[in-house]
Amino acid sequence: MVRVITQETYDDVVKENMDEFDMSPEEAIKEAIAQFEAQGVDLSNIIKDLNLNTGEEHQVSLTVKKLKELSNAAQNNDEPILEQLDILMRECNKDIAHRVRAGKEGIYPALINLLDLKQKSYLNVNNEKDAASIIKVINTLIALMNSQPDLLDRKGVEIIKKNLDEIEDESILIATLKWTAVCCVKHEMNRQMIFGAGIGRNLNNLLNKTNNIELISECLQVIRKLTLDDDVRVEFGKAHEHARELGAELLDTLTRLLENNMKPPLVSDVMCTIACLLVRHELCAVAAERGAAALFTVLADNYDDVTVVHQATKLITALAGNDDVKRQLVKSGIVPIIVSLLSRFAKNGCWAIRNMVARCRDYNSKFKELGIEDILNQTYAIFSQDFGFDIKSALRDLDCDVKLDEQWTGKGVQMTN
């Protein structure tokens, strides 16, 4: 089991090394790190670059203290607050230890209260000064909460929702969506709180009315983050429910977006997002009905773009989860395209083939007519160490000859009780 210590314990050991053994600060820190690592202590959340030789508090603690004082002042002056926010952002961007320290010092409630104050002022007066302050505070929250989403609370969710409901400034909306995405990573409860606030409607409205590529991209990012299932602390998440409801609400908008944006970089984001939402047969059918033609056009127009082809094959894989859609894709001529792509982009092509022929072996002959067996064998000769299992799985499902290696071989040792 990994052992952990507090920041104070680490600081005391460094000071002891300096006082008792006359070490320089650099030597004391190096020795303390070696001692704790030898004992199996996890130091990832510990700030190691303390200014112990001067006796001062760490920069994070000083900045948090100043920000609290400035934000609690009766007449808060924006300039010194913005300066301290810049310092805090730089400190938080160094590593997780600095972010944890800032969180433990209680900076999150202070930032949320400051953001709430600036939001109300902006909604009353709608001036550029408050807009700049809102963006700065949100960017500081993003730096603070990166890999530390536990800090989010109900008030934070309410501010996110109010920004999306009532503010039209695209720079503020982009910052808000970036913050939302950070809050969703590896935190199921945050995802459920944000989803429960009705953010799907806001995302749909933004996608329908804006032409700002960065804003659209951030909307798509949030949609994908809401469908994650990456929180090991939760046994059963709601990724499937989120994907199902977002799919029902957003697929029409997303397929239109795909039709109107067939060039990088946005096209990859759109296809990746659609693929994340296709968790039910009826959603696959809707996406195929409204977006299949666009998918073929995207592949034709971006044949040599690795990123676009990668996301397109993911989308084909997701669509092929519906057998009726699978048949429609084959009739529309997807098989020759996949075979052609496989000669260039192998791994995702193998996955697409497996999904196309699973439970529909009638398509095997079509793939074989196009010489897929030779292509897969040539691919295996080159990439056997990288994704040989995927290639063999495709050969197996195509009913081709495939040599299956024995993974585990006994040593012939006599077993005794």
N, C-alpha and C positions, 0 to 999 in steps of 0.2 A: 504494500500500500504506500502511495506517495505521501511523504511528510511535508507539512507546510509550517511556516513561521510567520510572525507578524513583522511589519516594517520596523517596529520598535526593537524587537529582538535582534534583527540584523544590525540596526544602528548601534546598539549597545556593544555588540561583538566588535564592530569596526572601531569604536571609540576605545574599547579595552585593548585592542591590538596597538593602537596609537599610544595610549597612556602607559600600559604595562611593559610594552616591548619596544618603545621608542621608534615605531615604524612611521614612515611617511604616509600621508593619506592614500596614495596610490598602492603602496605595499599593504597597508591595512585592509583595503577593499579587496585586493587580490587574494590575500590570505583568508579573509572571511568567506569569500566565495568558494575557495578550495575546501575549507572546513565543512561548509554546509553541503556542498555537492558530494563530498566523501560520505556524509551521513544520509544521503538519498533525499535531501530536502529540495523541493521544487521552488526555485527562485524566480519563476517567470513573472510573478506579481510583485516583485520587490524592486524598488528603485535603488540602483547601485551607485549612482554618481552623486552622492550627497556631498555638500560643502561642509564637511565636518571640521576642517581645519579652521574655519572662521566662526564656527558655532552658530551660524545662521540656519533658519528654517529652509527647507527646500523651496525652490522657485514655485512649484505647484501650490504648496501651502500658502506662501506669501500672496500669490495671485488670487487664490480663492478668497483669502481674508479681505484683500482690497476690493474685489468685486462685490462681496457681500456688503461692505461698508458703503461703497458707491451706490449700489442699487437700493439700499435702505435709506439713503439721504433724502431729505424732504424735497430738495431741488436737484434731481440727478442730472449731471452734465454728461452729454453723450460722448464727448471727446475722450476723457480719461477711461470711461467704460469701454469704448471701442478699443483703446490701447491695451487694456487688460485682457479683453477677449482675444485679441491677436496673440498675446503672450500665452494665454491658456491653451489656445488652439495649437500653437507650436509645441508646447509641452505634451499635450495629449497625443499628438501625431508621432511622438518619439517611440513609444511602445505601450503595451497593455499595462505595465506597472504604473506608469504615469497616469493613465486613465483611471485605474483602480484607486490610486491615491486621491485623485480629484473627486471621485465619487464618494469615497469615505469621508472626505472633508465637508461633504454636504453641498457641493456646487450645483447639483441637478435642480433642487427646489429653487435655488436663487436664480438660475437661468430661466426656469419655467415662469417664475413670477415676473422676471424682466421681460420675457417674451409676451406674456399676457398683457402687461402694461403697454408695451409698444404696439401690440396688435389692436388694442382698444383705441389708442391714440390715432393709429393709421386709419382705422375704420371711421373715426370721427372727422379727421382733417384730410386724409389721403395725400400726404406729402412725401417727397422723395427722401427726406431725412429719416423719417420713421421706417420707410421701406428698406433703406440701407441697414438700419439697426436691426430690423427683423431678420434680414438675410444673414447678418453677421452672427446673431445669437443662434440661429438655426444651424449655421455651419459649425459653430462651436459645439453645439449638441451632437452633431454628426461625429465630430472628432472625439468627443467624450464617450459616446455610446457605441463606437465601433468595437465589436467583440464584447460589448458590455451592455446588451439590450435590457437587462433586468431593471435598469433605472426607470424605464417608462412606467407612468402611472395613468390613471383615468384623466387627470387634468391635461397631461400631454396629448392624449388621444383627442380630447375635446378641442384643443388648440389646432391640431392637425385638421380635424373635421371643419372647424370654423374657417380656417384658411382656405380650404378647398371649396367651401360653400359660398363665402362672401368676398373673397379677394380675387381680382382679375389680373393683377400684375404677374406676368409670366415668370419673372425672375424669382419672386416669392414662391410661386407654385412649384417651380423646379426644385428649389431648396427644400420645400416641404415634402415633396415626393422622395427626394434623396434621403431625408431623415426617416420617412416612413419605411423605406426599403431597409435601412440599417436596423430599424427596430424589429423587423420581421425575421432576420436571419437567426436561426437556431433558438427561436423562442416561440413556442406554440401558443402560450397565453397571450402574448402581444398580438400575434396574427389573429386570434379569435376576437380580441378586443377591437382591433382596427376593422376587421371584417364586419363585426357586429354593429359598428357605428354607421354602416351603410356606405362605405367608401366606393363600392362598385358603381353606384349611380354617378358619383363625381368623376370617376375614371372614364365612364362612358361619355359623359358630357364633354370632358376635355378632349377626348379622342375625336369627337364629332365636330368640334368647333375650332380647333387650333390647327395651324399649319407649321408651327414651330417644331422642328425635328427633334431638338433636345427635349422639349416638353413631352412630345409623343413617346420618345425613347424612355423617359423616366416613368411615364404611365405604364408602359409595357413591363418595365422592370418591377414595379410594384405588383402588377398582376402575377408575374411569375413567382415573386417572393411569397405571396399569399398562398400559393399552392405547394410550398415546400413541406417536407416531412422530415426535418433534420434535428429535432430536439430530442436528445436521448433521454431526457428526464421525464418525457411523457410517453406512456405505453401506447396509447391510441390517440393520434391527432385527428384533425378534421381537414386534412389536405384534399381528400376526395370530395367532401361536401363543398369546400370552397371552389374547387375546380369545376364541379358540376353547376353550381349556382352562377359563377362568373361566366362559364361557357354559355349558359342559357341567356344571360344578360348581354354578353359582349361579342359573341361570335359573328353576328350580323355586321357589327361595326368593324371588327377585325378583318373580316373577309373583304369588305369594301376598302379598307385601308391597304390590304395586300394588292388589290386591283389598281390602286392609285399610286403605289410606291413599289415599283418592281426593280429598283436599283439599290445597291449598297449605299450606306450601311443600314438603312431602316428596314429593308426587306428581310434581312436575317433575323432582326428582332421580332418582326411581326410573325414570321413562320415559327420561330421558337416558342413564342407566346401561344399561338394557336395550338401547337402540338401539346403544350402543357395542360390545355383545357379539355382535350379529347379523351375523357375518362368514361364515356358511355356511348352505346351504339347510336342513339339518336343524335348526339353531338357530332359524331363522325359523319353521319349522313348529312347534317346541316352544313358542316364545313366542306364536304365534298361537293354538294349541290351548288354552293355559292362560290367556292374557291378553287375547284379542281382546274378549271381553265386557266386561272391566274398562275397556278402552280406550274403547269406546263410551259407557260410563257416565261416565267421566272427562270426555269431551267434552261430554256433555249437562249435567253438573253444573257445569262451569267454562267455559261457552261464552264469557264475556266477559273471562276472565283471559288476558292476552296471553302471559305466561310459560308457563302450562300448555298453551295451544294451540300455542305455538311448539315445545315439546318433544313434544307429541302428534303433530304433523305430521312431526317428525324420526323418530319411532317408526314412523309409517305408511310413510315413505320407506324405512326399513330393512327393515320386514316385506315390502315390495313387491319386495325383491330375490329372493324366491322366487315363481315364477309361479303355483304352486298356491295359495299363501297370497293372492296378489293376486286370484285368481278368487274365493276364499272371502270376501275383504273386499268385493268388488263385490256379490256375492250378498247379503251381510249389510247392504248399504245404505250403504257408506262414501262413494259418489260424491256423493249429495245433501249429505252433511255437508261434504265438501271444498269443493263449490261454494259452500255457505253461508259457510264459513270464509273462502273466498277474497275475498268481498266485504268482509271485515273485516281479515284478515291475509294480505296478498298474496304476499310472496316465498316463504314456505315452502309456501303453497298451490300455487304454480307448480311447485316442485320435486316436491311430492307427485303432481301431475297427470302430470308427465313420467315419473315412475317407474311410475305406475299403467298408463299406456298403452304404455310401451316394450315392444316385442315382443308386445303384446296389443292391436292396433288395433281389435279387436272392441268394445272399450269406448268408442271414440270417439263412437258414436251416442248412448250414454247420457249422456255429458257434454254433447253438443250439444243434446239434448232439454231439458236443464236451463238452457240459455242461457249456457253457459260462454264462447262466443266473444265475446259482447257484454261480458261482465264483464272478460275479459282485455284487450279493446281499450280499455275505459274505464280499466282499471288502467294500461295502457301510457301513456295520455294524461297520467296524473298522475305516474307513477314511471319514465318512460322513462330519465331520467338516473341513477336509483338502481340499478335492476335490469332495465332494458329487455331485455337479452340473455336473461334467464330467462323473461320473458313471451313473447318471440318463440319461444323454444325450445318452450314449452308449446303455443303456437299451431301451430307446425310439426308437432309430434308428434301433434296432434289433427287434422291434415290440414285446417286452416283457412287462409283467405287471410292471408298475412303478407308484408309488404314487407321484404325483406332488403337492408340497405344495404351498399354496397361499402366495405369497411373501409380499403383502401389503393388510391389512384388514382395512376397514373403521370402524369408531367408532359409527356410527349410529347417528351422531350429525346433527341436522337440520341446513341446510345452509341458510343464509339470505343475502340479498343485503346490 
